Amino acid sequence: MSYRNLVAVLIFMMMTGCGEPARVEQPAAYEVEIRWTSYGIPHVKADDWGGLGYGFAYATATDAVCVIARDLVMVNGEQSLYFGTSASNMASDVFHKSVLDAEKIRQFNESQSQRATTFSRGYVAGFNRYLRDHEQTLPKSCAGEAWVQPMDEEDVARLTIGVGIRYGLGRLQKEMAAAAPPVDELSAEVTFATDLEMPVGVGSNAVALGRAVTTSGRGILFGNPHYPWHGSSRFHLIHTTIPGEVDVMGTSLLTTSRVAIGFNKDIAWSHTVSTGLRATLYRLELNPIDPMKYRYGNEFRRIEEVSVPVTVMDAEGQRTSTHHQVYMTHYGPIVESKTLPWTTRYAYAVRDANLNNYQVSDTYEAINKAQSIDDVEAAISMQGVAWTNTIAADRHGTAFYADISVVPNVDADLLSTCRVEVAGMSARVVILNGSDPGCEWKEDSRSVIPGVLPVQEMPRIRRDDYVANSNDSYWLSNPKAPLEGYSPIIGNERTARSLRTRAGLTFIDEALAADGKISPDDMQQMIFSHRNFAAELLLDDVLKICTPELSSVEIESGMVDVSAACDVLRNWDRRNAVSSRGGHVWREFWRRAASIRNLFVVPFDVADPVGTPSGIAVEDQQVRSQLLVALGTAQTVLEEAGIALDARLGDIQFAQRNGERIGIPGGDGRVGMWSVISARLTPDVGYSPIRAGNSYMQVISWDEDGNLDPRAILTYSQSPEPDSPHYADMTRLYSEGQWIRLPFSDAEIDADPDLETLLLIE
C-alpha cells in the first residue's frame, strides 16, 4: 500500500472509529480528495472553494514545498536574515518590505471577492497542513531549515502582487535600494547600470487554430511557454474540480494558486509574454536649493523618506534590525543607477501599472470556467492578466488572440509631448516628464485599475483559420489581418518580426499548403521536429563563403582554418534534435553574425513581413569578411571550450538528474529556433544546465463530436527536488520526443495504473 493510500485509510479510520459511525460535533472546515495519476499529476476535487484551495496548496507542496517556502522568505523581506547580507539579498529585502507594506496588503485583501478570500484561506491552511504532516520528511533541500515557516493570508497577497510587478517595478529592486539624495553636485557613485531588457530565454510560442483549417472542424490550441527551468517560475501540472462549478486542468507557477495556462472541456488557452510596458519612469526636476523636493506644475512636492527595517543575524547569531531609507513620490519610488543618477538637478521615479492590480483571482476563476471564446474575452477584460498575451481556441472552432493586459494609459500624443530621452536607456523604456501634470497617465472610467489603458483600446482578433504569437507585438498575429492603430505603449507595428515569429508562421503555412488541414499530430510534430528556421533560410548562402581559398581567417586570437566548421555545417540536418550534429556551431556563429551591418540582400519589406529580410549578402566584401570572422570565432570558442564541432546535441545539451545526463532537444530562439532551449556554454561540459525554454507544452483539441483530446508534456517534470520520484520522468519522455495524454475525466483518472488517492479533512 502506498504512503498516500495509507494516510487516506488512517484518516478514514479516525473518522469512523474503525467501523463505528463517526460522531461529528461540527462540520469540517476543509475536505478534499487528491488523486495522483502517472508522472505525479494531482487531481484535486472538493465541494467548495475553501477545500479546493486547501487541496491545491497541499498538492503543490508535495512537489515544491521548499520552493514555496523560499519565496515566502523573499516576499517577506527576510533573505538577509536567513541567507546572508549580500547586496542582492539586502536590495530584495528593502524592496519587498517597502513595496509590499501593510497598507498595500490591506488594500489587496479588501478588494478580493468572497470566493477568492475563501480559496486563499484554504490555500494557507493546506500549505500549513502539509508542513505539519511532513515535518520530519521534507526534501533534503530544506529539511530542518529555520526558513521553512507556515504562511498566513497576507503571504498570499504578497506572492500574488510580487508576480504581477515582476516585469515592471520588480526589475528595479537594486535601483530602489541604492537611491540616495546627492550631497553635492553629483550623487554618490552608483556603479551598476539599469538594464530593462527581458531576460534571455523568457518568452513563449502559442498557436490557436480554427474550424476552417483543422481536420476535426474544431479548435486546436498549442501552447509552449519558454520559462525558467529553475526556481519559482517553474510550471506545475494540476487539475482542480468543484463538481458542477469548475473543472479545469493545466499549470500554475509553483508559487501561484490558480490554473494559469490550461483547458477545460470547452476551451483551451495559453499565454505569451507581451511587448506591452508595465511601468514608466518619470524624470523629476528637483528644487535647486533642496533636492528632496521636485517640481510638479507650479509647485514643489516633497520626496518622502521612508525608513525600512531589515532583520539580520549578527556575529553572535542574534537577530538585530538595520534600517535603510527608500524615497517615495506620488508616482512611486525613486530609483538610482549609473544610467539614472540622482543629481542636484534630476531624479527618477517609477510607476507600475500592476501594483494596484487586484483582479487576478477573479479573472482566472472566470477563465477556468469559460465555455467559449466569448467567455475567455469577457474574463480577461476584467483586467487581471498582468503582462501576457492570451491565445485561445474553443471546441466550437474559434481561434482567438488578444493583448488585453495591464499597461499604462499612455497614447501616442502623450508620448510625443512628454517623453524625455536619457542616454544609455533602451528605446523600449519610456521616461516621461515628471514636472508636468499633463504627463500623468490618463484616467479613464472604463478601467478598473487607475491610470491603466481600458480594455476597449487593446488589440484582439478572432479567426476561423489561425492566430499565433511568439513574443513579438500583436501586429502580425495573423499576416492576413494585421492589427494596427494601437498605442505604442503596447508594442510596435509594421516592423521586422523575430526569426522565431517568422518560423512559427512559416511552419503553419507550410502545413496548410501540404494538406490543407492541420491535425493535433501535425502540431506536435511542428514543435518536435526542432527545425532551425534561420538555417533553412540562410545556411546555403553562408556556405558560399566556405571555399578553399578563404578557409583561413584572422580573428582576435590569430589565424584559424574554418574548414572544419564549414564541413560540419554542410552536413548538419538543420535541426536541433538530440541526434543532430552541427547546430551548436550555427548557434555560436549566428549569435555573432546576426548583428553584421547590411547583412541581408533583401531588407525588411512591410508587404512581405514573414519572408523578409532574406538572403545573405555574401557578394559584399565587408559582409563576407565579417561572416568569416564570425565563423572562425564560433569554431574557436567551441574548440577552446572542449566541445567537438561534430558533437551529437544530446551529448552536449542535457539536464543533469541525479548523475544521469538526459539529452535535451531545442535551441536558442535568437538563432532561428521555434523550439527553444536556452543555456550558456560551459567549458568541457556543453550547454548545461538548462536555464529556460520549452516547459509546459500542450496540444489541446476536440474530435468531430466535440470530445476533448488533451496532450501535453512538462519538460522538466513535476518536482525540482532530486529526492522526488517525479524529478526526471517527464524529462526523459521529452528527450525521447514523447507526449502524454492527460487524464481528465473521472473514468480516465480512476483507470490510471499508478493512481494514488488521499482524502484530507481538517
N, C-alpha and C positions, 0 to 999 in steps of 0.2 A: 504494500500500500504506500502511495506517495505521501510525502510530508503534507502537501496541501490537502489531500483527501483525509489524512489522519486528523489534521486540525479541524476539518469540517465535521468529522464524526464526533470528535470530542466536544465541539460546540453543541452539536445536536444532542449528545448525551446530557450535557449540563442543562440544556433547555427542557429535556423531557424527563429527567430523573431516571434514566436507564429504563424507560418503558412506561413510567407513570406520567399522566398528563402534567404538563408544566403549569405551575402557578405563576401567573404574570401579574405582578402588582400594578405595573404601569407599562404602557407600550414602549417598545424600544425606540430610542432616538434615531438610530440608523440600522438599516438592514439591507444587505446587498449580497448578490451572488456574483462571484467571479469565476468564469470558466476559461482556462488557458488551453489553447489549441497548439498545434505544432509550431515550432520556432518561437515559443513563448509569447504568443499573441493573446492578450487578455480581452475577454468579452464581459463587460460589466453591465449587470441588469439590476435595476432597483424599481421600486414603486413610486418613488418621489425624488425630488431634486437633491434633498439632503443626502439620501442614500447613494445617489449617483455620484455626487461629489466625493463622498466617503470612499466608495469603491475606486473611483478614478485615481485618487491620491495613493491608495494602498497598492493598486496595480502598477502605477508608475514607479512608486518607491521600490517595488520588488526588483526592478531593473536599474534604478538610478537614484537610490536614496542618498548616496554620497554626493552626487552632482547637485541634487536639490539642496542638501544641507550646505554645500559650499556656496551656492548662490544666495542662500539666506544670510550667510556671513557678509557677502558683498553688499546686498541691498540694505543691510542694517549698519553699514559703515564700520565693520569690525575686522577688516582684513589686517590692519596693523596690530590688533590685539593678538590674533592667532597665528599670523604668518610673517610677522616682522615688519619693521618700519621702513621699508623701501620707499623710494619716491613714488612708484606706481601705486603701492598699497595705500600710502597716505593720500595721494590725489583721489583715489577711488573713494576712500572713507569721507573725505571732505565733501566730495561731490554728492554722494548719496545721502549723507546726513543733512546737507543744506537744501537739496532739491526735494527729497522725499521727507519733508518735515511733518510735524504733527498736523498742521493746518491742511497741507496737501492731502494727507491720508484721510483726514476727516471729510474733506470735500469729495474725494473719490467714493468713500463708503456711503455717504449720504445720497449720492447720485444713483446708486445701484438699485435695480428692481428687487422685489421681494424674492423672486426665484433665484436671481444671481446671488443675493446675500445668503439664502438658504444653501445653495450649492457650495459657496465658498466656506461656510461654516462646516459643512460636511467634509469638504476637502481638507480643511485644517485638522478635523477630528480623525480623518482617515490616515493622514500622514503621521500624526502623533500615535495613533494606534499601531502603525507599522513599527515605529521606533520601540514601543513597549514590547511588542511581540518578538522583536528580533534584537533586543538589547545586547545579547551575547553572541549574535551570529551575523553581525553586519559585515559587509565586504571588507577585505583587507585594506582597501584604500582609505577607509575611515573608521575602522574598528577601534574602539577605545579613545577616539579623539574628542577632546573637550569642545571642539567647534560643532559637533553634531548635537543640535539642540531642537526641541519642539518648536513648532511655529504657532503663530496666532493670526487672527483675521487681518491685522494690519500688514502682516507679511505678504498676504495675497495681493493687497493693493500695491505694495512696493514692487513685487515681482511684475505685476501687470503694467504699471506705469513705466518701469525700467525697460521692458521690452519695447514699449511704444516710442520712447525717446532715443532708442538705440542709434538711429541714423541721423539724429539732429543734435540736440544738446549733449547726448551721450558720447559724441565724437570729440567733445571739448573738455573732458574731465581734467586733464592736466593743465589746460589753459585756465580753467576756472580756479583751480587750486593755486596756480602761480601768480594770479593777478595781485598787484600791489601798487598803490599810488606812487608817483615819482617823487623823489626827494630833491631833484634838481631838474635841469633842462631835459635830461633823458632819464627814463626809468632804469631801475636796476637791470643788469643784463640778464635776459632770458635766452638761453642758448638753443632751445628747440624751435622748429618751425611748425606751423599748423598745416596739416595735410588732411583735407576733407574728401579726398577721393575714396571711392568704395574699396573695401579690402579686396585684394586679389582672390579670385575664385568664388566670391559670393555672388550669386545670381540664380538664374533658373531658365528652363525651357518649359513651354506649355503649348499644347495644340488642342483645339476643340473642333471636331468635325460634325457637320450637319447632315440631314437626311439625304441631300442631293448627291453626296459623294461617298456614303457608306454602304457596304454590302447588305446591311440589315434594314436600311432606311431609318435607322435610329441614330442617336448621337454616340460619339466616341470622345472620351477625354483622355489625353495623355498629359501627365504632369511629371516634372523632373526638377525639383529644387536642387541647386548647386550650393549646398550649405556646409558648414564646418563638420568634419568627421569627429571632432573632439569638443568637449565642454557642453555647456547647457543649451547650445543651439542645435544639438542633435535632435533628430525626429524619433518618435516612439509610436509604434503602431498600437491602436486601441479601438475598441468597439463599445459604444455606450447605448443603452436602451432603457427607456421607461415605456412599458407597453402602452400602445395607443397614443403616445405623445411624441417620442423621439426615438429614432433607430438609425444611428449613423456610425460609420467606420472610417478610419483614416489615421492621420498622425497629428500629434501635438508636439511642440518642443518639450524637452524634458522638464522645464520649469514653468510651463503654461498649463492651463486646465480646461481647454476646450479642443475638440477636433478642429484643427485649423485648415487642413487640406484633406479631402476625402470624398465620400459619396454616401448616398442612401439609395433606396430602391428607385428613386425618380430622377435624381440629379447627381452630377459629379463636378467637382471644381478643384482648381489648383491656383497657386499664386506665383507671381514672379516679382522680384524687386523692381519697383517703378523708378523712372527717372525723375519723378516729381521731387521738389525740395521740401523738406520738413521744417526747416528753420531758415531764418535770415539773420545776418549780423546787422547791427546798427553802429555807424561811426558817430561817436559823441563829441561835440565841440565843447571843450572844457573852459571854465572860467579862468582867465589868465592869472588871476590872483588866488584862486582856490581850486586845485584840480579835483576836489571832492564835490564839485558842482558841475552840471552840464546844462548847456543851453537847450531850451525847449520853447520855440517860438520867441516871445518877448520876455521870457522869464528864465531863471536858472532853477534847476531842481537838484536836490541834494542826493548824492550817492550814499546809500545806506550801508554801513559797515556792520556785518553780522559775525559774531564770534561762534565758531563751530567747535564743540568739544569732541575730541577723538580719544578713545581709550586705548592705552598701550600697556605693555608689560615692561616694568623696569628691570634693572640688572639683578635685583633680588627676587624676581618672579612675582612682584606685587603689581596689581592694577593701579594705573595712575592716569590722569587726564592731561592732555595737552590741547591747547586752543589754537585754532587757525582762523584767520579772517577771510571772509569772502565779501564781495561787494555787489550790491544789488541796485538795479534801476527799475523803472516801471516797465521797461522792455523785458528785462531778465538779468541774469548775472553778467558782470564784466568778465571778459576773458583776456588773457595776455599770452603772447608768444613773441618770438623774434619777428614773425610776419605781422603780428597785430600788437605792436608795442603800446603801452600806456605811458604817454609823454605828458608834458605840461599843456599840450595842445589838443591831443585826441586820446580817446579810449574807445574800446569796442565792447558792445553788449550783444547778447544773443537772445532771440525769441524763438521758442519751439512750439510748433502748432499742436503737437501731440501731448504736451504737458497737461492740457485740460481735456484730453480725450478720455471720457469715462463711458464710452459706448461699446467697448469691446465685447463684453459678456453678452449683452442683448443682441448685438449684431451676429455673433457666431451661433447663438441659440437659434436665431431666425434662419441662418444659412443651413444649419444642421437639420432643420425641419422642412426646408424648401421642397416643393413638389414640381416646380417648373422654373424656367429661366425668369419668368415674371417675378417669382418669389425670391430668386437669387438677387435680382436687381433691386428689389424693394429692401432686402436685407442689408446689402452693402450701402444703400442710400441712407441708412441710419448713421453713417459716418464713423463706424467703429473699426474700419480697415485702416491701419496706421500708415503703412508705407509700401503697399504692394498693388500690382495689377491683379485682377480676378479674371480667370479664364474658366468657362463652364460649358457643359453640354447637358442636355436632358434626354430622357427616353422618348420624348416627342420628336426629337431630331433637330433641335435648335442649338446652334453654336453661338457663344457669347464671349465678348471681350469688353472689359471696362477698366479704366484707371480712375476709379472712384475711391480715392484715398484722401488722407488728411494733408493738405498743403495750404500755405498762407494765401490769403485772398489778395494777391498782388497781380495786377494785369500789366499788359504791355505799356500802357500810358504811365502807370506809376513807376515802372522800371525806367522808362525813358526820362522821367522827371527827377527821380530820386536816387538812382543808382550812383554810387561812387566807386572809383577804381582804387585798388590797393595793390601795390607791386608784390609779385610773388604768389598771389592767390589765383586759384583755378578760375577759369571763365565761368564755371558752373556755380561758383559760390556767389551769392547775392549779398552785397553790402549796401545798405540804404542810409540816407542822410538822417541821422537821429535828431538833429536840431530842428527839423521842420515837422510840425504836427501833421502836415499834409502827406507825410511819408509813412504814417501808421498804416498797418494792414487795414483793408477796408472791412467795415462791418456790414453784414447782410442778414436780415431777419430770417432768411431761408436756411441758414446754417445753425446747427445745434451747438457747435463749438465756436466761441467768439473769435472773429478775425480769420476764419477758415473759409476757403473757396466753397461756395454752395455746390451741391452735387449736380444741380442743373447745368452748371458750367463746365462739367468734366466729360471727357470723351468716353464713348461706348459704341458698340456696334453688334448687331445680330446678323447672322448669316445662315443659309442652309448649305453652304459649301464648307468654308473653314475660316478660323481665325487663329493667330499664333502670336506668341511674344517670346523673345529671348533677351530681354532687358534693354533693348532699345526703346525709344518712346512709342507712344500709341500710334504714330503716323502711319506705319505700314503693317498694321495688324492683318489686313488683307490687301495685297497690292492692287486688286481691282477696285477698291473703295478706300483710298487714303483718307484718314481723319485729319482735318485741318481747321485752323481758326481758333485754337485754344491758347490760353495764357502760356507764355514761355516758362513760367514757373513750374509747369508740369513736364515740359520736355520740348525737344526741337522738332521741326518739320522740314521736309524737303532737303534733307541732308543724308550723307552716306550712312548706310547701316553697317553694323559689325559683320565680320565673316560668319559668326555664329548665327546671327539673324538670317543672313543670306543662305546659309547652309540649310536651316530648317525649312525655309520657304521653297528652296530648290528641291529638297527631298520630297516634300509634299507634292509639288507639281510633277516631279518625275513619276511618283507612284500613281498619280491620276492619269498621266499620259500613257502609262504602261497598261493599266487595267480599267481605267475609268471609275473604279470604285476602290475604297480602302477598307480593309478588314482590321480587326484587333491584332491579328498576327502580323499584318503589314506594319502597324505602328510599333509593335515590339521589335521587329526586325530593323525598322528605321533607326532606332537608337542603338540596338545591339550589333549592328554592322560596324559601328565605331569608325565610320568613314572620316577621313580628313578632307574637308571640302576645299581648303586652300591648296592642298597638294593636287587634288583633282583638277583644280582650276589653273594652277600656276607652275607646277613642278616641271612640266615638259619645257616650258620656257627657261626655267632656271638651269635645267640640264644642258642647255645650249652653251653655257659658259664652261662646261666640263670637256675641254678639248686638250689634247696632249701638250700643245704649245702654251697653254695657260694653266697647267697643273700646279705650278709653283706660284705662291703669292706671299707678299710681305705683310705681316701683321705686327702688332706691337712687340711681341716676344721674338720676332725673327721670321725667317722664311719657313713656309710649310707647304708640303705637297698635298693637295686636296684630292688626289686621285682616289684615295680610299673612301672619302666621304661621298664622292661622286658615284662610285661603284655601288655603295650601299643604297643611296637614294634611287639609283637606276633600277635596282632590284626590289625595292620596297613595294609592298602591296597597297600602299597609300591608305592604310587603316591603322588603328591603334588597338587591335585585338591582342590578347595575351601572347598569341603566336607570331605577331608581326615583328619584323626586324627592320629598323631604319627610321621609325617615327620619331625617336628621340634625337636623331641627327637633324631632322627637319625642325623639330621643336627649338633646338638651340640656334639653328640657322635663322628661322623666321623671326624669332624674338629680336634679332639684330637687324634683319633685312627689312622688316615692315616699316621702319622709320626712314628709309632711304628717300631722299627728295626726288621727285619726278620718276618714281618707281614704275608707274603704270603707263602703258601705251594709251589706253582709253581711260580718261578720268571719270569721276562720278558724273552720271547723267540722270537728272531727275526723271527723265522719261523712261529710263531703264534702271530703276534703283536696285533690283535684285541682281542684274547682270553686270553692273559696273560698281567700282572700277575693275578693269580687267587687262590682261596681257602685261608681261614684264618687259620693260624697255631695254632688252639686252643689247640692242644696237647702239644705245647711248653709252659712250665710253666711260663716263663717270659712274653711271649706274652699274655697268658691267664690273668695273673695278671694285666698287663697294660691295657688290654681291659676292665677289671672290673673297674679299676681306671677311665678310660675314660668315661665309662657308669655312674659311680657314680658321677663324676664331672659334666657331662651333666645334670643329673637329679637335682643335687643341684643348678646349675646355673639357670635352669628354675624355680625351686621352689622359689629360692631367688628373682627372677625377678617377681614373682607373676603370672607365666604362667602355667596353668594347663597342665599336661602331656598329657591328652587326649583331649585337646582343638581342636576344628574344625579350620582348617587352615585359612579359610576365616574370622574368628573372631580375629585372632592374626597376620595376614599378610594382610595389607589393605592399600589403598590410601585414604587419607582424602580429601574430596571435599566439601567445604562449609558446614561442620558439618556432612556430610554423610560419613560413612565408607563403602568403596567398597572393598570387598574381592578380593585379587589378587592371582591367581594360579601361580605355578612355585616355583623354589627353587635354592639353591646355586649350581653352576656348579662344585665347588670343592668337593662336597659331592655326586656327581653322577647324577646331573640333566642335561638333554639336554635342557629342558625348564627352562631358567634361570631367576631368580629374586634375586637381591642382596639387603639386608637390614641388618642393625645392630639390635641386640636385645635390645629393650628399656624397662627398668623395668616398670611393671604394664601396659604396652601397647602391646608389641609384636614386630613383625618385621615391623616397620613403623617409619619414612617414607621410601618408596622405594627409593633406591639410583640409581639402574641401572638394566639392564636386558632386557627381551623381549620388543621390542619397535615397529618398523615398520616391521610387518610380512606380507610377500606377497607369494602367490602361484599363479604363472603366467603360463598359459598353452594355448594350442590350440587344438581345436577339430579335428576330422579326415579331415575336409575340410579346415583346416588352420585358422579357426575363433578364435579370441582372447577370452580368458576366464580369466580376471584378478580379483583375490580375495585378500583381504588384511584386516588388522586391525592395527590401530595406538593405542597402548595400553593406552597411557596417554592422548589421544585426541589432537586436533589441537592446543589449546591455553593453555599456562601456567597461564593465568590470571583468577582469581576467578570470575571476573565480566563478563567473556565471556560466551555466550551460548554454546560454544564448549570446555568447561573446563573439562567435565566429560562424555559426551555422548558415545564416543567410549570406554572409560574405563569401563563403565557398560557392554557394549557388550563383551569386553574381559573377564570380570569377569564371564559372563554367557556362555562363550565358543562359541561366535558367530563371524562370519566374515561378511564383506560386499563385494558386487560385485561392483567394481569401474566403474562408468560410463565413457566410453572413447570416443565413437562416438558422433557426434553432436546429433543424434537422441536420444541416451540414456541420454545425458546431458539435452536436452530440455524437455524430458519426466519426469525428476525428480520432485517429488511432492513439494520439498522445494526450487525450483530454484529461485535464485535472480540474477539479471543482472545489471551490472554497465558499462557504457561507459565513458571512461576517455579521454579527449582531452586537450592538452596543446600546 
